[in-house]
């Protein structure tokens, strides 16, 4: 039995059979094939959604294919249920792949299996071919030997790695290797690099532009002792067979690019375009750092669900991070679907976008502002059923009332209300509409008023209550507020007041403020007239007269 037969004693499909099965994709000219290829480690990073969004946009706006591949060859780190989390997260954010495992666990597409652990024989067939061609070899170096190599390289000031004279198993004869296998000595398979570190190669990254690297001369492991491939080898085989045209991934993989390009070329395959994304960062004191799943709750996609950010808002915020011109496009196209935005890899930030909650909340308010009252109700209620059962119960038992609250300044108005940035804001935004949750004492009320208002508010309340008509139009109501203001020496508008402040005790906004605080407990709220209409006359008069 030959060395190769000892390594692969069981029959494997031929490389020719595999290539025939994975025929080139029939796609329109210019269509791109991209993928998201996470490891099922039990944690979905917001950076994964960011990368998936970019890959999905590049594929779909070109008429191409976006697929999900699960890279689960590192069995030690795999977490049960992580693949389901990945699929459900992608689906929730509108990034369901065209191919791969869906949220129900069903696999779609003609280029599977889409989990690397199910493609073992495919990788082994190509590794066997490399062994037959003398471009790979079994390596028996132990952990202790590899550590001695590392220390020796450090002492001599040489590069770390398994290469050249440091590649101890590279020169073993077939007979020596066979004897060691027969002796039960564990081994891995290494790729025999023909690269020259002193030779420079130039690569053109779609995001980062032209970069120069030393050629790869490392004999990297391509099959581990558990007979599964490493990422380096598996992703090259898969991207070739699955027809990936553009590999979009984190820039932590940039140093490995010479190796990956070398593998493609020496396998005789077309090299895909590579685009390396800088990570999302945050300020930490005066410096920037990557979002950390250990330090930063916002690194996990579950954070956004728990806080109640709509998935559309998170996606639009990520588009802002990826392409700075998205913000201007959105202003010019306020009601357009974000899929209409012409996304470009070349407009991405080379150094990494900075995470900003203020901006996220602003984007989110805009997104929710475009929703109807019914949609806001249903989305907020769905969130509350999981994360705030008391709020959910209140909404459920007051459906029409709460819908009316959400409809204030939402339909048929020029300036839509934008006071909700996430569903967890809803409880506070509707609290004052319910008597059992509204609390305002006289001291708190008067602390929010100017000296003149503290003297004048009792008369304002008396005049308001005497003439209150719940059926009056908004113009009629505001006209009466102007009469009250003018009668007590307040200007009818801010411009009049600013022109001669010495002639007035304030202006109309001060007068309205008195009733806003009495009715809502706040100095800022949506349109007060609309609030009063929703609350009803009994509740309004009860609050207006609370301290009279």
C-alpha positions as CSV (number, residue, x, y, z in Angstrom):
1,X,0.0,0.0,0.0
2,X,1.4,3.4,-1.0
3,X,1.8,6.4,1.2
4,X,-1.2,8.1,-0.3
5,X,-3.3,4.9,0.1
6,X,-2.3,4.8,3.8
7,X,-3.4,8.4,4.2
8,X,-6.7,7.9,2.3
9,X,-7.5,4.2,2.5
10,X,-11.2,4.7,1.6
11,X,-12.4,5.5,-1.9
12,X,-12.8,9.2,-2.7
13,X,-14.5,10.9,-5.6
14,X,-12.2,12.0,-8.4
15,X,-11.4,15.6,-8.9
16,X,-12.8,15.3,-12.4
17,X,-16.2,14.1,-11.0
18,X,-16.3,17.0,-8.5
19,X,-15.5,19.6,-11.1
20,X,-18.3,18.2,-13.3
21,X,-20.8,18.3,-10.5
22,X,-20.0,21.9,-9.7
23,X,-20.5,23.4,-13.2
24,X,-20.0,27.1,-13.7
25,X,-23.0,29.2,-12.8
26,X,-25.1,30.5,-15.7
27,X,-25.5,34.2,-14.7
28,X,-25.8,37.4,-16.7
29,X,-22.6,39.2,-17.6
30,X,-21.4,41.3,-14.7
31,X,-23.4,39.4,-12.1
32,X,-21.4,38.8,-8.9
33,X,-21.5,35.8,-6.5
34,X,-20.7,36.6,-2.9
35,X,-21.1,34.8,0.3
36,X,-21.2,35.1,4.1
37,X,-19.2,32.4,5.7
38,X,-19.4,32.5,9.5
39,X,-18.2,29.9,12.0
40,X,-21.0,28.5,14.3
41,X,-19.4,29.7,17.5
42,X,-22.6,30.8,19.2
43,X,-22.3,34.5,18.8
44,X,-23.6,36.7,16.0
45,X,-21.5,39.8,15.9
46,X,-22.9,43.0,14.4
47,X,-19.8,42.9,12.2
48,X,-21.2,39.7,10.7
49,X,-24.4,41.5,9.8
50,X,-22.3,44.4,8.4
51,X,-20.3,42.1,6.2
52,X,-23.4,40.1,5.1
53,X,-25.2,43.4,4.2
54,X,-22.2,44.5,2.0
55,X,-22.0,41.1,0.3
56,X,-25.7,40.9,-0.2
57,X,-25.9,44.3,-1.8
58,X,-22.9,43.7,-4.1
59,X,-24.5,40.4,-5.3
60,X,-28.1,41.4,-5.7
61,X,-27.6,44.9,-7.2
62,X,-25.6,43.1,-9.9
63,X,-28.2,40.5,-10.5
64,X,-26.0,37.8,-8.9
65,X,-26.2,35.3,-6.0
66,X,-25.6,35.7,-2.3
67,X,-25.1,32.5,-0.4
68,X,-24.5,31.3,3.1
69,X,-21.7,28.8,3.8
70,X,-21.1,27.5,7.3
71,X,-17.4,27.1,8.1
72,X,-17.6,24.5,10.8
73,X,-14.3,22.7,10.5
74,X,-13.1,23.9,13.9
75,X,-15.1,21.4,15.9
76,X,-13.7,22.5,19.2
77,X,-15.2,26.0,19.0
78,X,-18.6,24.9,17.5
79,X,-21.7,25.7,19.7
80,X,-24.9,23.8,19.3
81,X,-27.7,25.9,17.8
82,X,-25.2,28.5,16.4
83,X,-26.1,27.7,12.8
84,X,-29.8,28.4,13.5
85,X,-28.8,31.7,15.1
86,X,-26.9,32.7,12.0
87,X,-29.7,31.8,9.7
88,X,-32.4,33.5,11.8
89,X,-30.3,36.6,12.3
90,X,-29.7,37.0,8.5
91,X,-33.4,36.4,7.9
92,X,-34.5,39.0,10.5
93,X,-32.2,41.7,9.0
94,X,-33.6,41.1,5.5
95,X,-30.4,39.3,4.4
96,X,-31.8,35.8,3.8
97,X,-29.3,34.2,1.3
98,X,-30.3,32.7,-2.0
99,X,-28.5,29.5,-1.2
100,X,-27.5,27.7,2.0
101,X,-29.4,26.7,5.1
102,X,-32.5,28.8,5.8
103,X,-34.2,29.6,9.1
104,X,-36.1,26.3,9.1
105,X,-32.9,24.3,8.7
106,X,-33.6,23.4,5.0
107,X,-30.7,23.7,2.6
108,X,-31.3,25.4,-0.8
109,X,-29.1,25.6,-3.9
110,X,-27.2,23.4,-6.3
111,X,-23.7,24.0,-5.0
112,X,-24.0,22.3,-1.6
113,X,-23.5,20.9,0.9
114,X,-23.2,24.4,2.3
115,X,-21.6,23.3,5.6
116,X,-17.9,22.5,5.4
117,X,-18.1,19.6,7.8
118,X,-20.3,17.9,5.2
119,X,-17.8,18.4,2.4
120,X,-14.9,16.4,3.9
121,X,-14.5,14.0,0.9
122,X,-14.3,17.0,-1.5
123,X,-11.4,18.5,0.4
124,X,-9.7,15.2,0.8
125,X,-10.0,14.5,-3.0
126,X,-8.1,17.7,-3.7
127,X,-5.6,17.1,-1.0
128,X,-5.0,13.6,-2.4
129,X,-4.4,15.1,-5.8
130,X,-1.8,17.5,-4.3
131,X,-0.1,14.6,-2.6
132,X,0.0,12.7,-5.9
133,X,1.6,15.7,-7.6
134,X,4.2,16.2,-4.8
135,X,2.7,19.5,-3.7
136,X,1.7,18.3,-0.2
137,X,3.2,16.1,2.4
138,X,2.4,14.5,5.8
139,X,3.9,16.4,8.7
140,X,4.7,14.6,12.0
141,X,6.1,17.6,13.9
142,X,4.8,17.5,17.5
143,X,3.7,20.5,19.5
144,X,7.0,20.4,21.4
145,X,8.9,20.4,18.1
146,X,6.9,23.3,16.8
147,X,7.6,25.3,20.0
148,X,11.4,24.6,19.7
149,X,11.2,25.8,16.1
150,X,9.5,29.0,17.2
151,X,12.0,29.7,19.9
152,X,14.9,29.0,17.6
153,X,13.6,31.5,15.1
154,X,13.2,34.1,17.8
155,X,16.8,33.6,19.0
156,X,18.1,33.9,15.4
157,X,15.8,36.9,14.7
158,X,14.2,35.0,11.8
159,X,10.6,35.0,10.7
160,X,8.2,32.7,12.5
161,X,6.6,29.8,10.7
162,X,7.1,26.4,9.1
163,X,9.2,27.0,6.0
164,X,12.6,26.2,4.4
165,X,15.0,24.5,6.7
166,X,12.5,24.8,9.6
167,X,10.1,22.5,7.7
168,X,11.3,19.4,9.4
169,X,8.9,16.9,7.7
170,X,9.2,18.3,4.2
171,X,12.3,16.2,3.4
172,X,11.0,12.9,4.7
173,X,11.0,10.1,2.2
174,X,7.8,8.2,1.4
175,X,9.2,5.2,3.2
176,X,9.9,7.2,6.4
177,X,6.5,8.8,6.3
178,X,4.8,5.4,5.8
179,X,6.7,3.9,8.8
180,X,5.6,6.7,11.0
181,X,2.0,6.3,9.9
182,X,2.2,2.6,10.5
183,X,3.6,3.4,14.0
184,X,0.4,5.4,14.7
185,X,2.2,8.7,15.0
186,X,-0.3,11.6,14.5
187,X,0.2,13.8,11.5
188,X,-1.3,16.6,9.5
189,X,-1.0,17.4,5.8
190,X,1.0,20.5,4.8
191,X,0.9,22.3,1.5
192,X,4.4,22.4,-0.1
193,X,4.9,26.1,-1.0
194,X,7.0,27.0,-4.0
195,X,6.9,30.7,-3.0
196,X,9.9,32.9,-2.5
197,X,9.6,35.3,0.4
198,X,12.0,37.7,-1.2
199,X,9.8,38.0,-4.2
200,X,7.0,40.7,-4.0
201,X,3.5,40.2,-5.3
202,X,1.1,43.0,-6.0
203,X,-2.6,42.5,-5.3
204,X,-5.5,44.8,-6.1
205,X,-8.0,44.9,-3.3
206,X,-11.4,46.3,-4.3
207,X,-11.6,48.4,-1.1
208,X,-7.9,49.0,-0.1
209,X,-6.5,49.4,-3.6
210,X,-3.1,48.1,-4.7
211,X,-1.0,46.5,-2.0
212,X,2.4,44.8,-2.1
213,X,3.2,41.7,-0.1
214,X,6.1,39.1,0.1
215,X,5.2,35.9,-1.7
216,X,4.1,33.1,0.6
217,X,6.7,30.5,1.4
218,X,5.0,28.9,4.4
219,X,4.1,25.2,4.3
220,X,0.7,25.7,5.9
221,X,-1.4,22.9,7.3
222,X,-4.2,22.1,4.8
223,X,-5.6,19.0,6.6
224,X,-5.7,18.7,10.4
225,X,-5.2,15.5,12.4
226,X,-9.0,15.1,12.6
227,X,-8.9,14.9,8.8
228,X,-10.8,18.1,8.3
229,X,-9.3,21.0,6.3
230,X,-8.1,24.3,7.6
231,X,-9.8,27.5,6.7
232,X,-7.0,28.4,4.3
233,X,-7.6,25.4,2.1
234,X,-11.3,24.8,2.5
235,X,-12.4,28.3,1.6
236,X,-10.2,28.2,-1.6
237,X,-11.8,24.9,-2.7
238,X,-15.3,26.1,-1.8
239,X,-15.0,29.5,-3.4
240,X,-13.8,27.8,-6.6
241,X,-16.5,25.2,-6.8
242,X,-19.3,27.5,-5.7
243,X,-18.3,30.1,-8.2
244,X,-17.6,33.0,-5.8
245,X,-16.5,36.0,-7.8
246,X,-16.0,38.4,-4.9
247,X,-14.7,37.5,-1.5
248,X,-15.7,40.2,1.0
249,X,-14.3,39.6,4.4
250,X,-12.7,41.3,7.4
251,X,-9.2,42.9,6.9
252,X,-7.7,40.6,9.6
253,X,-7.4,38.2,6.7
254,X,-5.3,40.7,4.7
255,X,-1.9,39.2,5.7
256,X,-3.1,35.7,4.4
257,X,-4.0,37.1,1.0
258,X,-0.6,36.0,-0.7
259,X,-1.2,32.5,0.6
260,X,-4.8,32.3,-0.7
261,X,-3.9,33.8,-4.1
262,X,-1.0,31.3,-4.3
263,X,-3.4,28.4,-3.6
264,X,-5.9,29.5,-6.3
265,X,-3.1,29.9,-8.9
266,X,-1.3,26.7,-8.1
267,X,-4.6,24.8,-8.2
268,X,-5.1,26.3,-11.7
269,X,-8.2,28.2,-10.6
270,X,-9.4,31.8,-11.3
271,X,-8.6,34.1,-8.4
272,X,-11.8,35.9,-7.2
273,X,-11.7,39.6,-6.4
274,X,-10.9,40.3,-2.8
275,X,-12.4,43.1,-0.7
276,X,-11.2,43.5,2.9
277,X,-13.5,45.4,5.2
278,X,-12.0,47.4,8.1
279,X,-13.8,46.5,11.4
280,X,-16.4,48.7,13.0
281,X,-14.7,50.6,15.8
282,X,-15.7,52.7,18.9
283,X,-14.0,55.3,21.0
284,X,-12.4,54.1,24.1
285,X,-11.1,57.2,25.9
286,X,-9.1,59.1,23.3
287,X,-8.4,56.2,21.1
288,X,-10.3,53.9,18.8
289,X,-10.6,50.1,19.0
290,X,-12.6,47.3,17.4
291,X,-15.9,46.5,18.9
292,X,-15.3,43.6,21.3
293,X,-17.8,40.9,22.1
294,X,-16.3,40.7,25.6
295,X,-16.4,44.5,26.4
296,X,-19.2,45.9,24.3
297,X,-22.8,44.7,24.5
298,X,-23.5,46.4,21.1
299,X,-21.2,44.0,19.4
300,X,-23.9,41.3,19.6
301,X,-26.9,41.4,17.4
302,X,-29.0,40.3,20.4
303,X,-28.3,43.7,22.0
304,X,-30.3,45.4,19.2
305,X,-33.2,43.1,19.6
306,X,-33.3,43.5,23.4
307,X,-33.1,47.3,23.1
308,X,-35.9,47.3,20.4
309,X,-34.1,48.7,17.4
310,X,-36.0,47.9,14.3
311,X,-34.0,45.7,11.9
312,X,-34.5,48.2,9.1
313,X,-32.9,51.0,11.2
314,X,-29.9,48.9,12.0
315,X,-29.5,48.1,8.3
316,X,-29.8,51.7,7.3
317,X,-27.3,52.7,10.0
318,X,-24.8,50.1,8.7
319,X,-25.3,51.4,5.2
320,X,-24.4,54.9,6.6
321,X,-21.2,53.4,8.1
322,X,-20.3,51.6,4.8
323,X,-21.0,54.4,2.3
324,X,-21.0,57.9,3.7
325,X,-23.1,59.1,0.7
326,X,-26.0,57.0,1.8
327,X,-27.1,59.8,4.2
328,X,-27.4,62.3,1.3
329,X,-29.2,59.7,-0.8
330,X,-31.7,59.1,1.9
331,X,-32.4,62.8,2.3
332,X,-33.1,63.0,-1.5
333,X,-35.1,59.8,-1.4
334,X,-36.9,59.8,1.9
335,X,-39.5,57.2,1.0
336,X,-37.4,55.0,-1.2
337,X,-36.5,51.4,-0.4
338,X,-32.8,51.2,0.7
339,X,-32.3,48.5,-1.9
340,X,-32.5,51.3,-4.5
341,X,-29.3,52.9,-3.1
342,X,-26.3,52.3,-5.5
343,X,-23.9,50.7,-3.0
344,X,-20.2,50.8,-3.8
345,X,-17.2,49.0,-2.3
346,X,-14.9,51.7,-3.5
347,X,-16.7,54.3,-1.3
348,X,-15.9,52.3,1.9
349,X,-13.7,53.6,4.6
350,X,-10.3,52.0,4.6
351,X,-9.6,52.7,8.2
352,X,-12.9,51.5,9.7
353,X,-16.2,53.2,10.5
354,X,-16.8,54.6,14.0
355,X,-19.9,53.3,15.9
356,X,-22.0,56.1,17.1
357,X,-25.2,55.6,19.2
358,X,-26.4,59.2,18.6
359,X,-26.3,58.5,14.8
360,X,-27.9,55.1,15.2
361,X,-30.8,56.6,17.2
362,X,-31.2,59.4,14.7
363,X,-31.4,57.0,11.8
364,X,-33.8,54.8,13.8
365,X,-36.1,57.7,14.5
366,X,-36.3,58.5,10.8
367,X,-37.1,54.8,10.0
368,X,-39.8,54.6,12.6
369,X,-41.1,58.0,11.5
370,X,-41.9,56.5,8.0
371,X,-44.0,53.7,9.6
372,X,-47.8,53.9,9.9
373,X,-49.4,54.0,13.3
374,X,-50.7,50.5,12.8
375,X,-47.2,49.3,11.9
376,X,-45.6,51.0,14.9
377,X,-48.2,49.4,17.2
378,X,-47.7,45.9,15.8
379,X,-43.9,46.1,15.9
380,X,-43.8,47.6,19.3
381,X,-46.3,45.1,20.6
382,X,-44.4,42.2,19.2
383,X,-41.2,43.4,20.8
384,X,-42.9,44.0,24.2
385,X,-44.4,40.5,24.3
386,X,-40.8,39.2,24.6
387,X,-39.0,42.0,26.4
388,X,-41.6,44.0,28.4
389,X,-44.7,41.9,29.2
390,X,-46.3,44.8,31.3
391,X,-46.1,47.1,28.3
392,X,-47.5,44.4,26.0
393,X,-50.4,43.8,28.3
394,X,-51.2,47.5,28.5
395,X,-51.1,47.8,24.7
396,X,-53.2,44.7,24.2
397,X,-56.0,46.0,26.5
398,X,-55.9,49.5,25.0
399,X,-55.4,48.8,21.4
400,X,-57.4,51.6,19.9
401,X,-56.2,54.2,22.4
402,X,-52.5,53.3,21.9
403,X,-53.0,53.3,18.1
404,X,-54.4,56.8,18.4
405,X,-51.4,57.8,20.4
406,X,-49.0,56.6,17.8
407,X,-51.0,58.3,15.1
408,X,-50.4,61.8,16.6
409,X,-48.3,63.8,14.0
410,X,-47.9,60.7,11.9
411,X,-50.3,60.9,9.0
412,X,-51.1,63.8,6.7
413,X,-48.6,66.2,8.4
414,X,-45.5,67.8,6.9
415,X,-43.3,67.1,9.9
416,X,-43.8,63.6,11.2
417,X,-43.1,63.0,14.8
418,X,-39.7,61.4,15.5
419,X,-39.7,60.8,19.2
420,X,-39.3,57.0,19.1
421,X,-35.9,55.6,18.2
422,X,-36.4,52.1,19.5
423,X,-39.3,50.0,20.8
424,X,-38.0,50.3,24.4
425,X,-38.8,54.0,24.2
426,X,-42.5,53.3,23.7
427,X,-43.3,52.8,27.4
428,X,-42.0,56.3,28.3
429,X,-43.6,57.9,25.3
430,X,-47.1,56.6,26.1
431,X,-46.8,56.6,29.9
432,X,-48.4,60.1,30.5
433,X,-51.5,59.1,28.5
434,X,-52.5,56.8,31.3
435,X,-53.7,58.2,34.6
436,X,-52.2,55.4,36.7
437,X,-48.8,56.1,35.3
438,X,-49.0,59.9,35.3
439,X,-47.7,61.8,38.2
440,X,-47.1,65.6,38.6
441,X,-47.1,67.6,41.8
442,X,-47.3,71.4,42.0
443,X,-43.7,71.8,42.9
444,X,-42.5,69.8,39.9
445,X,-44.9,71.7,37.7
446,X,-43.9,75.2,38.8
447,X,-40.2,74.3,38.7
448,X,-40.5,74.1,34.9
449,X,-42.0,77.6,34.6
450,X,-40.5,81.1,34.4
451,X,-41.2,83.6,37.2
452,X,-44.0,85.3,35.1
453,X,-45.6,82.0,34.4
454,X,-45.6,81.0,38.0
455,X,-47.6,84.1,38.8
456,X,-49.9,83.9,35.7
457,X,-50.7,80.2,35.3
458,X,-53.8,80.1,37.7
459,X,-55.5,82.8,35.5
460,X,-54.5,81.0,32.3
461,X,-56.0,77.8,33.6
462,X,-59.2,79.5,34.7
463,X,-59.6,81.1,31.2
464,X,-58.8,77.9,29.5
465,X,-61.3,75.8,31.5
466,X,-64.1,78.4,31.1
467,X,-63.9,78.3,27.3
468,X,-62.8,74.7,26.7
469,X,-64.7,73.1,23.9
470,X,-63.4,69.6,23.0
471,X,-65.1,69.8,19.6
472,X,-63.3,73.0,18.4
473,X,-60.9,72.7,15.5
474,X,-57.2,73.2,15.9
475,X,-57.3,76.7,14.5
476,X,-60.1,77.6,16.9
477,X,-58.3,76.1,19.8
478,X,-55.1,78.0,19.0
479,X,-57.0,81.2,18.4
480,X,-58.4,81.0,21.9
481,X,-54.8,80.3,23.2
482,X,-53.7,83.5,21.5
483,X,-56.6,85.4,23.2
484,X,-55.5,84.1,26.6
485,X,-51.9,85.0,25.8
486,X,-52.7,88.5,24.6
487,X,-55.1,89.3,27.5
488,X,-52.3,88.5,30.0
489,X,-49.6,90.5,28.2
490,X,-47.9,87.7,26.2
491,X,-46.8,88.2,22.6
492,X,-48.7,86.4,19.9
493,X,-45.5,85.0,18.4
494,X,-41.8,84.7,19.0
495,X,-40.9,87.3,16.5
496,X,-43.1,89.9,18.1
497,X,-41.6,89.1,21.5
498,X,-38.0,89.3,20.3
499,X,-38.6,92.6,18.7
500,X,-39.6,94.2,22.0
501,X,-39.2,91.8,24.9
502,X,-39.7,94.7,27.4
503,X,-43.3,95.0,26.3
504,X,-44.3,91.5,27.0
505,X,-44.3,88.9,29.8
506,X,-43.3,86.2,27.3
507,X,-44.9,84.8,24.1
508,X,-47.5,82.3,23.1
509,X,-45.1,79.4,23.4
510,X,-44.8,80.1,27.1
511,X,-48.6,80.0,27.5
512,X,-48.8,76.7,25.6
513,X,-46.0,75.4,27.8
514,X,-48.1,75.7,30.9
515,X,-50.8,73.4,29.5
516,X,-48.2,71.0,28.0
517,X,-46.6,70.5,31.4
518,X,-50.0,70.2,33.1
519,X,-51.3,67.6,30.6
520,X,-48.1,65.6,29.8
521,X,-45.7,66.5,32.6
522,X,-43.2,67.4,29.8
523,X,-41.9,70.6,28.3
524,X,-41.6,68.8,24.9
525,X,-44.1,66.5,23.4
526,X,-45.9,65.9,20.1
527,X,-48.7,68.3,19.0
528,X,-50.6,69.3,22.2
529,X,-53.9,69.8,20.4
530,X,-53.7,66.2,19.1
531,X,-52.7,64.9,22.5
532,X,-55.8,66.5,24.0
533,X,-58.1,65.1,21.3
534,X,-56.7,61.6,22.0
535,X,-56.9,61.9,25.8
536,X,-60.5,63.2,25.8
537,X,-62.1,66.1,27.6
538,X,-62.5,64.4,31.0
539,X,-58.8,63.6,31.3
540,X,-57.7,67.0,29.9
541,X,-59.8,69.0,32.4
542,X,-58.8,66.8,35.3
543,X,-55.1,67.6,34.6
544,X,-55.6,71.2,33.8
545,X,-57.5,71.8,37.0
546,X,-55.2,69.6,39.2
547,X,-53.7,72.6,41.1
548,X,-56.5,75.1,40.9
